[in-house]
Amino acid sequence: MCAARGKGWTPMRHVVVIGAGIAGLTAGYEHRRRHPRDRVTVLESADRLGGKLHAIAFAGHTFDVGAEMVLAVVPDALTLIEDVGLSAEIVHPSTTSASIVVDGRHHRIPTGTVLGVPASVDDLAGTAMFSPAALDRLRVEPNSPGPLLTQDESVGGFLRPRLGDEVVDLLIEPLLGGVYAGRADALSVKATMPTLAEALMREPSVLRAAASVRREPGAGPVFATLRGGLARLAQALVDRSGVAVRLGTTARGIRQTGSGFLIDCGPEVLGTVIEADAVVIAVPPPNAARLLGPLAPDAAVTLAEIPMASMAILSLAWPGPQDVLSEGSGLLVPPSAGGLVKAVTISSNKWAHLSEPGILVRASVGRMGEERVLQRSNDDLLTDVGQEVAELLHLDGVPSAGLVTRWGGGLPQYTVGHLDRVATVRAAVAEVPGLAVAGAAYDGVGVPACIRSAYAAVDALAG
Ligand SMILES: Cc1cc2nc3c(=O)[nH]c(=O)nc-3n(C[C@H](O)[C@H](O)[C@H](O)COP(=O)(O)OP(=O)(O)OC[C@H]3O[C@@H](n4cnc5c(N)ncnc54)[C@H](O)[C@@H]3O)c2cc1C
């Protein structure tokens, strides 16, 4: 599928991207930026763009019910947002002060830690969350450190003997749960805390390693979003890149031909076949495993091993005025609390553009292995979670509006050995010229990491 040869001839290829989440749309955008003559088609099984970038009309606002913000301390997402012309819409949180609920009491989350790993006992001494024995244990850690980190271990497995169970269960577990919906005793220290893990390979003391990599407080905003919803980024990527998007089109299989690929779409009978010179697979691991089966069996088998956590986001509104300002941006609830809710974001406190007219909350339910809590109707979830959030925030009355968004298999789990699995997948895919993968399974689950994985996929196609 090449343009006719002639003076100034450059090959024109048809690149097909499967999946219109942030990874797929960024891959399409970036490929067109580098190769404006190439045609790019994005296939998406849903009837909307964005994947986990999804905003709905709720309580008078456009409200993100998937990803709601990006890390601003790494450049990837903000640079892309600026490139697609949305810089004027970037906003930062009005407050990032949040609390952890322990035994019914709300304790401010200590600042200055690395995903909950303290750099000094002083980081934790200001909170009443930990027992004197737990703090004493931290005090002696730098003088009696454990062995260096060599092979991959679980976060809990590596840190419990060094920092004690209280620090892992009450601080690290809820913070990791907020990002991965996973458990400290299963998640890989090398994959979920890569910078700290690298330091721990040279520095045996966990506190000293954390001190060497932690971000200096007050060095600018950590997070950002877009007025009108982070999900706006998806449409902007399409508008700016001129990629063609085919919604409601599921890629069912990919066949390799002598010169490229044939992609079977839709039902087996009356489906369509799309020709492509190159393909980027930017779908969640189980879906990618199915597509890769005949092309790169090792990649398919490895992707199928990645566990996926399911969760639900409940959008809840209460009429104002009610005073929840002292709660800051919200609460994290450790699994030991035994409730349904894992995290509560008070969006009307956190984002100035969502502050009126009432109280607007995003409640998150469901961790890896807790599928049971999601096995109830939307009405039951709204009632039970609405009540739990009202109690946690001391809100009067029942929510005036509520909506459940379910994310079945929403987050890949970076369990022990994840980095090796990713290397296996990438090596197997690289054996097939013109094929690349991108998405939340590879370089991190956050939006900036998915963007980076898309750039890597475009690099791989060029290679
Ligand atoms: C509830 C929730 C909240 C989150 N909050 C944040 C946050 O605040 N900040 C942050 O940085 N990250 C957050 N994340 C993580 C981040 O949003 C995701 O990891 C990221 O958006 C995933 O992007 P992706 O492109 O890899 O996959 P997806 O967004 O899952 O996109 C993949 C797309 O592929 C489509 N698809 C699947 N199979 C096929 C097929 N066979 N043919 C065609 N199309 C197919 C799907 O319909 C989907 O649209 C959150 C995740 C969840 C679930």
The ligand as an ORCA input file, in Angstrom:
! r2SCAN-3c Opt
* xyz 0 1
  C     -11.129      4.138     37.529
  C      -9.754      4.509     37.054
  C      -9.190      5.705     37.453
  C      -7.921      6.061     37.007
  N      -7.410      7.266     37.386
  C      -6.232      7.672     36.865
  C      -5.777      8.994     37.100
  O      -6.435      9.809     37.752
  N      -4.577      9.355     36.562
  C      -3.847      8.495     35.803
  O      -2.763      8.885     35.338
  N      -4.266      7.244     35.533
  C      -5.456      6.824     36.032
  N      -5.921      5.576     35.748
  C      -5.128      4.702     34.874
  C      -5.254      5.128     33.411
  O      -6.438      5.826     33.205
  C      -5.266      3.926     32.484
  O      -4.228      3.021     32.815
  C      -5.062      4.373     31.035
  O      -6.002      5.368     30.693
  C      -5.181      3.162     30.109
  O      -5.051      3.593     28.777
  P      -4.889      2.544     27.608
  O      -4.905      3.314     26.343
  O      -3.757      1.634     27.871
  O      -6.158      1.582     27.699
  P      -7.704      1.868     27.671
  O      -8.038      3.205     28.169
  O      -8.313      0.675     28.340
  O      -8.054      1.829     26.119
  C      -8.105      0.641     25.383
  C      -9.244      0.739     24.381
  O      -9.212     -0.419     23.557
  C     -10.537     -0.777     23.256
  N     -10.502     -2.173     22.813
  C     -10.254     -3.272     23.567
  N     -10.226     -4.384     22.771
  C     -10.451     -3.946     21.512
  C     -10.521     -4.607     20.246
  N     -10.328     -5.934     20.153
  N     -10.783     -3.881     19.137
  C     -10.959     -2.530     19.228
  N     -10.897     -1.858     20.409
  C     -10.633     -2.550     21.523
  C     -11.284     -0.526     24.551
  O     -12.675     -0.378     24.305
  C     -10.626      0.757     25.036
  O     -11.311      1.902     24.604
  C      -7.192      5.189     36.160
  C      -7.758      3.977     35.764
  C      -9.025      3.630     36.194
  C      -9.638      2.327     35.748
*
